[in-house]
Amino acid sequence: MSLGDFFAMGGKAFYVWGAYGVTALLIIVEVLAVSARVRNARGAAESGGGSR
Amino acid sequence: MSAHSVNWFRFASPASFPPLARALVPWFAIPSALLAAAGLYLGLIVAPADAQQGEVYRIIFIHVAAAWMSMFIYMVMAFWSAVSLMFNARLAAMMAQALAPTGALFTFIALWTGSLWGKPAWGTYWAWDARMTSELILLFLYFGYLALRNAIADARRADRACSVLVLVGVVNIPVIYFSVQWWNTLHQGATVSLTAAPRMAAIMLTAMLLMTLAAWLYTIAISLVRVQAIVLERERSVSWTGPAEASQ
């Protein structure tokens, strides 16, 4: 199987890569969003924790 | 360290939970990535094309894993919601809260990949059959949970309302699972079940199980990160609005 055949997926590339691509994209977005959220929460806890 | 035993109840307190959760994350995240890589390699490269469907069946490796996770995460949320209501446990409600977005994500992925598989396999992206409709209702239950959380400012009141919502919605899970038996659905019956031999080649089954295990470990890892944020955000809002001793 060549690389071209692999990406062609027997003519069903739209369906197969549409499924895998969107799944990968959504998981990357979730990882980035959750990482940013916990970083913000830690930053806020450190800066505001002892002063009040 | 060995002179005294670990007080495990300490970890049930939200204040001391974030460091523990943080330490646990790599133990789930790294195996998840490795299993996903192995599953993708087996599923996309090693496994042969399907005799009837050709290459497009490869959607199964994410579709089934996502669909199983969509139901499993809901059941875990229902467990934490029940614990939260019975014992008035804050951390249990936060665990349910941490799982909800990922549950919604996997439900959407199951619907999305199923739709993209349905077109070449059945000739339609969508049909109002029992399996698909009940899975769509599951997505709306996750959205309803998240919307209800956002609508109630007091976190403890939101915990109770959301817990009740999750427990009422749990009736939908057996409906999804058994829909292919109870009704004459366009969706095929179970390919893998606990009671019968799997109706698929060993290599395909292995890839599917690897992807499912990867999704399972991913869910644990991402919710352990999210729950840290939830604990810290709630502590902060308590220290702003609560009594003086809460800020210490």
Contacts between the chains, C-beta under 8 A, distances in Angstrom:
chain1	res1	chain2	res2	distance
A	6	B	44	7.7
A	6	B	45	7.5
A	9	B	55	4.3
A	9	B	56	7.0
A	9	B	58	7.3
A	10	B	49	6.5
A	10	B	54	4.5
A	10	B	55	3.7
A	10	B	56	7.2
A	11	B	55	7.9
A	12	B	54	6.7
A	12	B	55	5.4
A	12	B	56	4.0
A	12	B	120	5.7
A	14	B	116	7.9
A	15	B	56	5.4
A	15	B	59	6.7
A	15	B	116	4.6
A	15	B	117	6.6
A	15	B	119	6.4
A	15	B	120	5.4
A	16	B	55	6.4
A	16	B	56	6.0
A	16	B	58	5.6
A	16	B	59	6.1
A	16	B	116	7.9
A	18	B	116	5.0
A	19	B	59	4.6
A	19	B	62	6.1
A	19	B	63	7.2
A	19	B	112	6.9
A	19	B	113	4.1
A	19	B	116	4.7
A	19	B	117	7.0
A	20	B	59	7.9
A	20	B	62	6.5
A	22	B	109	7.6
A	22	B	112	5.8
A	23	B	62	5.2
A	23	B	66	7.3
A	23	B	109	5.1
A	23	B	112	7.6
A	23	B	113	6.7
A	26	B	105	5.9
A	26	B	108	7.3
A	26	B	109	6.6
A	27	B	105	7.6
A	27	B	218	7.4
A	30	B	101	7.2
A	30	B	102	6.9
A	30	B	105	5.9
A	30	B	222	6.4
A	31	B	222	6.9
A	34	B	222	5.8
A	34	B	225	5.2
A	34	B	226	5.2
A	34	B	229	7.2
A	35	B	225	7.0
A	37	B	226	7.1
A	37	B	229	4.6
A	38	B	225	5.4
A	38	B	226	7.3
A	38	B	228	5.2
A	38	B	229	4.2
A	38	B	232	7.7
A	40	B	229	7.6
A	41	B	228	7.0
A	41	B	229	4.2
A	41	B	232	3.8
A	41	B	233	5.3
A	41	B	236	7.5
A	42	B	228	7.8
A	42	B	232	6.4
A	44	B	232	7.1
A	44	B	233	7.8
A	44	B	236	5.7
A	45	B	232	4.7
A	45	B	235	6.9
A	45	B	236	6.2
A	48	B	236	6.5
A	48	B	239	7.3
A	49	B	239	7.8
A	52	B	239	5.9
A	52	B	240	7.7
A	52	B	247	4.8
